[in-house]
Amino acid sequence: MRKYVVFANRDEVLPNQGQGYFPQDIRRLYGFPAGLTGAGQTIGLLEFSSGYSVRDARSFWQSHGVMAPTVQFVSVDGTRNDQGRSPDDEEASLDLQWVGALAPGARIKVYEAYGGETYNEFLQSMIRSLDYVLNEKTHRPSVLSISYGDAESDFDPALLRQVADLVAKLDAQGITVCIASGDQGAYGMHDPSGPRTRHADFPASCPAAIAVGGTSLQPDGAEMAWTYQGPQNGGATGGGFSAVFPAPVWQRPVLAPYAGPDGTLERGLPDVAFNADPATGYNIVFQGQIAVVGGTSVSCPVFAAVVALANQLRAQRGLPPLSGLAQRLYQQHATLPFHDIVAGNNTYNGVTGYAAGPGWDPCTGFGSVRNVSAFIEALARDA
């Protein structure tokens, strides 16, 4: 239930003389459109016991020439924003700074709730938060970004199904839910002493969610699955197969090569991936200082910003916000401008992972989107 965020090692060769990628770098490398800002859209960020500093956010945006977006803090259960004073607050800080940098015209709503002391308390808090968003009436988001979770096996299966049901209801009402796929590779657990087997991450394994994995994106455009090659575990893109949720009908065709001996197919993740490697990390301002971070904590809000831009273009054309995006990605993947990732794997903590390869894989999904402009254009047409 802890955050997915990894601070970069300053000994690594980082972009911009050690300062990490700037918003303009990510826009260029992934082909973001110049004419869309997310105007008219609301992006929701779910945060659990993680606050943020408005001063840090404004400093970050100003340093990169970004128009400061409208930010609204919403307490789901009375939990207050601690203004970024805690070390744990880098999560909400990076979520806010990066989604605001890529969709500065959008309204950003930060939903705060107490994270709990146990895994199941965390899920109960998530259920309350998702239900709150589902029943909200004012400035309802069209996309929600969640960078929290852990292995499915850590949670009560009944609570997993409650969360998945709420995610499906949100999606049906035009609120796309994007969830980080995790930073512990195919191992999938924050606790390094857990059983050395593969685990899918939850809530990323919710069938109706968009699970966002991680890549390593070089300044020259080369891209591979995020896999730490050093002597210690430094993180890897989460991915694998659910032990709770069967594969949706629309996902089954691409999962066929991964069917079990009896032909069974489970929900596979991730669906897409963006840069997440701390060695090719993102610049943020935290507690007044420049920091460089990685993890699917960042790739997730990056993709959420893409969805907001697509919904802006859809609104301009008189279309409703996206609904059923996960299904659409699988049914139309052959015509969407994915950048297939064919190198790397997500081996982690002694657990052999999955290899990236042609087509969908349980490491980077369909890959990244290297032409976000064309991707948005495709999504701004009725299916």
VENJO-V709051 format. One record per helix or strand of 2 or more residues. SS is the DSSP state (a for helix, b for strand). FROM is the first residue (numbers start at 0). LEN is the number of residues. If there is no record, write none. Layout:
ss=(SS | SS)
from=(FROM | FROM)
len=(LEN | LEN)
This chain:
ss=(b | a | a | b | a | b | a | b | a | b | b | a | a | b | b | b | b | b | a | b | b | a | b | b | a | a | a | b | b | a)
from=(5 | 14 | 22 | 41 | 53 | 69 | 86 | 106 | 118 | 142 | 149 | 151 | 156 | 175 | 200 | 209 | 222 | 239 | 248 | 265 | 271 | 277 | 281 | 288 | 295 | 324 | 332 | 337 | 367 | 371)
len=(2 | 4 | 7 | 7 | 10 | 6 | 16 | 7 | 16 | 4 | 2 | 3 | 16 | 5 | 2 | 8 | 3 | 7 | 10 | 4 | 4 | 3 | 5 | 6 | 21 | 7 | 3 | 2 | 2 | 8)
